[in-house]
Amino acid sequence: MDSAAEPGFEDGEVAASFAALRMAVQAAVAASGRSLTARDLLALEQEWEQLHRVIGAAQLDNLSAIDTTRAHRIDGHRSVKAHTAHVLKLSPEEAGRRAKMARALRALPEVADALRSGRIGLCHARLLAAVHANSRVRDEMVGRQEKFLRLADEETYDEFKVKVLDWERSTDMNGGFKDNERNHANRNVRLVNNSIERIWDLSGHFAADQGARLREILDHYIDVEYKADWADARARLGDAVTVSDLKRTDAQRRADALERIFNDAAGAPQDRSRPPIVHNIVWSSETYLALADLLGADAAALDTHWSATLTDPKAQRAQWCDPDTYRCSTLDGVPLEPVEQFFSSLANQVRRVVINTKGVVIDLGRKARLFTGSARQAAQLQSPRCIWPGCDIPTTRCEIDHLHDYGKGGSTNPDSGAPLCGFHNRWKQKGFATTRDPVTGRWRTYRPDGSEIR
């Protein structure tokens, strides 16, 4: 930032406090630059993050004060966004995000206090501010602040984001339904030749349901290519092979899988039936059954019945969706449009998987030594990704194994198995253990000394 842009403090007490703050930060930076133990480095990570949150909240409070007092008008700036972008040399996008966050935190005092205390991160506040910008849900956010904060305490950021956006979609059902219709109307794919680099660029976009179905088909073909690479590696090198021994990368397998889809389609008879790929839709039982009750049992009257409910959005939400238990997603946790999926479940061949309030899937298969078939899919549905803390490998790329070793009495039921990526599945042999909290249904992973990885 340009020193000429700094106005200087007229208040001596504020000036002295910031001089002391700079000295304290410089001392902390010097101390953290020393050679530290692993435990101290991890503790330092926590401390810097807390400080980052507190200072970030103070910045936003100051920006809010500039906005409400119109201090930015002193130099002729039309808006806080324009002022911030110019004075702090920020991009217009970043300046806009900060202005939006400052406005949202004024309207959400509990969220603002949580950021000031370091309870939530700036990323949480930024997401809530983006949702607050939706005028159709803004008023209802005020009464749900503590529930949002509890989610931030209990969930990873990715899980928090999914649940907050699910809440926005379910609360603003009219807007979400229309957005999905528009996305479907604007679906598009382009395969364009780049003659300079001599490559072809493929791009496109789809609405929720069509995109999810295409992704499941693509994942099926990618899995075929992946298994072929492993079979080839074992034939060449024996059973002691690793991922590094595979001939192709993940990116190459994805490209070859798409080519195989095209080749299979080109060589198939026009009247051939669809390939036997099941589209899995994960519902909470409350959402599906309440929505079924709302839309009625008479399929011929569904469209009329749904149109009638759009006149009273609040009554509609109260009847069919509790945001605390809501879920409508793919196997990997990608959100789907619930009304569209409900109609799809009536008209098409899909697998509807029901979960209870703890997220545990009902037993879909008979007991066996290995998790295969529907038992494997039921175990995958325990989590959209690897259950190890901090791992984001999607469940469809994970291994399924017993949380309690089969040889020591573990059973092959969905609630006794869970998705773990190949890397983390092997950590069980090092004394680490993963269990599911019987009260909350949350996954908890413990080190060999019994302490929990948080």
Helices and strands as residue ranges (DSSP letters): G 3-5, H 12-32, H 38-69, G 71-75, H 80-87, H 92-107, H 109-116, H 122-132, H 138-142, H 145-154, H 157-171, H 173-185, E 188-194, E 199-205, H 208-237, G 243-245, H 250-267, E 279-284, H 285-295, G 299-301, H 302-309, H 313-320, E 328-329, H 338-347, E 350-355, H 373-380, G 395-397, E 399-402, G 406-408, G 414-416, E 417-420, H 422-425, G 426-430, E 433-436, E 443-446
